[in-house]
Amino acid sequence: MNTPITVQYKINVPAEKVWKALTDKKEMKFWYFDIQDFTLEAGKEFNFYESGEEKKYHHQCRILEIIPNKKLIHTWSYPELSDAVTTVAWDLQKEDIGTLVTLTHDHVEGFDGLGENFSRKSFTEGWNGIIGKNMKEYLEK
């Protein structure tokens, strides 16, 4: 049964600024991951590793949908570890002051057999740190 992980934060900058941080690989590396082969185009794949010297966990993603300043949807997988492919949706909603960022990560149950680092709890904590701390602090500075 699919129970998506949903993480939501208000970031006190315009949606256009959030979008740029989310889709510009030069900005991504300051709050997210260093994704050298990211190209904002539907169908394009991009790859990255966890931060640090170890280069653990090869992530492979493919962009599925782009609505500028509003939505980015891409797959999320670990091709060396599992055949499972999940989906990550970033939704940006303009508010009077700032932007409501909602991330939905679907089908994480596909990674259940990979250990604690791939658990629902681990993904939830990771997304909360990435958006609620890293992205928020980077954009609101």
Secondary structure, 3 states (H helix, E strand, C coil): CCCCEEEEEEECCCHHHHHHHHHCHHHHHHHCCCCCCCCCCCCCEEEECCCCCCCCCCEEEEEEEEECCCEEEEEEECCCCCCCEEEEEEEEEECCCCEEEEEEEECHHHHHHHCHHHCHHHHHHHHHHHHHHHHHHHHHC
